[in-house]
């Protein structure tokens, strides 16, 4: 069993489709299918009921996916520790942005940001200025791009 096999399994569980899961994992559909089949063979169980459209998890598959999420998250944490030790900046960064500047400012920002911080997973939400301020104060956003002056500091 490999972390990659578990990641592919999680992608299929999320997208309920092998082709979409393969696209999200940046592999071909046959590669993804082969790896998940190897995992099922190793465990001697079926994780997915392929006879249903969309694909569904079996009862044991639900339990495996639950545990696989924990394992993949912990493996990601190990990688984060190594990256920090090497001086890489990584992790999740949640950004709120107002709709009026999203189409113009975001493409310019993204290109440089991704190049400079490839290990950072940028999560962008389109929000009003007020929603962004609330989410920053609540700890649900790390930063926001807003166009109006703010009354509070």
C-alpha positions as CSV (number, residue, x, y, z in Angstrom):
1,X,0.0,0.0,0.0
2,X,1.4,3.4,-1.0
3,X,0.4,7.0,-0.2
4,X,-0.1,7.5,-3.9
5,X,-2.6,4.7,-4.0
6,X,-4.5,6.2,-1.1
7,X,-4.5,9.7,-2.7
8,X,-5.9,8.2,-5.9
9,X,-8.6,6.4,-3.9
10,X,-9.5,9.7,-2.1
11,X,-9.7,11.4,-5.5
12,X,-12.1,8.8,-6.9
13,X,-14.2,8.9,-3.7
14,X,-14.5,12.7,-4.1
15,X,-15.2,12.9,-7.8
16,X,-17.1,9.6,-8.1
17,X,-15.5,9.1,-11.5
18,X,-12.2,7.6,-12.5
19,X,-11.5,10.0,-15.4
20,X,-12.1,13.1,-13.4
21,X,-10.1,11.8,-10.5
22,X,-7.2,11.0,-12.9
23,X,-7.3,14.6,-14.2
24,X,-7.2,16.0,-10.7
25,X,-4.2,13.8,-9.9
26,X,-2.4,14.7,-13.1
27,X,-2.2,11.0,-14.3
28,X,-3.8,9.0,-16.9
29,X,-7.0,7.1,-16.2
30,X,-5.4,3.7,-16.8
31,X,-2.6,4.6,-14.3
32,X,-5.0,5.6,-11.6
33,X,-7.2,2.5,-12.2
34,X,-4.2,0.2,-12.1
35,X,-3.0,1.6,-8.8
36,X,-6.4,1.4,-7.1
37,X,-6.9,-2.1,-8.4
38,X,-3.5,-3.1,-6.9
39,X,-4.6,-1.7,-3.6
40,X,-7.9,-3.6,-3.7
41,X,-6.0,-6.8,-4.7
42,X,-3.5,-6.3,-1.8
43,X,-6.3,-5.7,0.7
44,X,-8.5,-8.4,-1.0
45,X,-11.6,-6.2,-0.9
46,X,-13.5,-3.9,-3.2
47,X,-13.3,-0.2,-2.2
48,X,-15.6,0.9,-5.0
49,X,-18.8,-0.4,-6.5
50,X,-18.1,0.1,-10.2
51,X,-21.5,-1.2,-11.3
52,X,-23.2,2.0,-10.1
53,X,-23.1,5.3,-12.0
54,X,-21.7,7.4,-10.5
55,X,-19.2,5.1,-8.8
56,X,-20.0,4.5,-5.1
57,X,-18.0,3.4,-2.1
58,X,-18.7,0.0,-0.7
59,X,-19.3,-0.2,3.1
60,X,-15.7,-1.2,3.8
61,X,-14.6,1.4,1.2
62,X,-16.2,4.2,3.3
63,X,-14.1,3.0,6.3
64,X,-11.0,2.8,4.2
65,X,-11.5,6.3,2.8
66,X,-12.0,7.7,6.3
67,X,-8.7,6.2,7.4
68,X,-6.9,7.1,4.1
69,X,-7.7,10.8,4.7
70,X,-6.0,10.6,8.1
71,X,-3.0,8.8,6.6
72,X,-2.6,11.2,3.7
73,X,-3.0,14.2,6.0
74,X,-0.3,12.9,8.3
75,X,2.0,12.2,5.4
76,X,1.5,15.8,4.2
77,X,2.4,17.0,7.7
78,X,5.7,15.0,7.5
79,X,6.5,16.7,4.2
80,X,5.6,20.1,5.7
81,X,8.1,19.4,8.5
82,X,10.8,18.5,6.0
83,X,10.0,21.6,3.9
84,X,10.2,23.9,6.9
85,X,13.6,22.4,7.9
86,X,14.9,23.1,4.4
87,X,13.5,26.7,4.5
88,X,10.6,26.2,2.1
89,X,7.4,28.0,2.7
90,X,4.4,25.7,2.4
91,X,0.9,24.9,3.7
92,X,-2.5,26.4,3.0
93,X,-3.1,30.1,2.5
94,X,-6.7,31.3,2.4
95,X,-7.3,34.5,0.4
96,X,-10.5,36.5,0.1
97,X,-10.8,38.8,-3.0
98,X,-13.6,41.1,-4.1
99,X,-15.3,40.3,-7.4
100,X,-14.4,43.5,-9.2
101,X,-10.6,43.0,-9.0
102,X,-10.6,39.2,-9.3
103,X,-10.4,39.0,-13.2
104,X,-7.7,41.6,-13.5
105,X,-5.5,41.5,-10.4
106,X,-5.7,37.8,-9.6
107,X,-4.0,36.5,-12.8
108,X,-1.0,38.9,-12.3
109,X,-0.8,37.9,-8.6
110,X,-1.1,34.2,-9.2
111,X,1.7,33.9,-11.7
112,X,4.3,35.4,-9.4
113,X,2.9,33.8,-6.2
114,X,3.0,30.3,-7.6
115,X,6.5,30.7,-9.0
116,X,7.8,32.1,-5.7
117,X,5.9,29.7,-3.3
118,X,5.2,26.4,-5.2
119,X,4.6,24.5,-1.9
120,X,1.8,26.9,-0.8
121,X,-1.8,25.7,-1.5
122,X,-3.6,28.9,-2.3
123,X,-7.3,28.8,-1.6
124,X,-9.2,31.7,-3.0
125,X,-12.7,32.8,-2.1
126,X,-14.7,35.5,-3.9
127,X,-16.2,37.7,-1.1
128,X,-17.3,41.2,-0.3
129,X,-15.1,43.4,1.7
130,X,-17.3,43.0,4.7
131,X,-17.3,39.2,4.4
132,X,-13.5,39.2,4.0
133,X,-13.0,41.3,7.2
134,X,-15.3,39.0,9.2
135,X,-13.5,35.9,8.0
136,X,-10.1,37.3,8.7
137,X,-11.2,38.3,12.2
138,X,-12.7,34.8,12.7
139,X,-9.5,33.1,11.5
140,X,-11.1,31.6,8.4
141,X,-9.0,33.7,6.0
142,X,-5.3,34.6,6.1
143,X,-5.6,37.7,4.0
144,X,-7.9,39.6,1.6
145,X,-7.7,41.9,-1.3
146,X,-10.3,44.7,-0.9
147,X,-10.9,48.0,-2.7
148,X,-12.5,50.2,0.0
149,X,-10.9,51.8,3.0
150,X,-11.4,50.1,6.3
151,X,-12.7,51.8,9.4
152,X,-11.2,49.3,11.9
153,X,-7.5,48.4,12.1
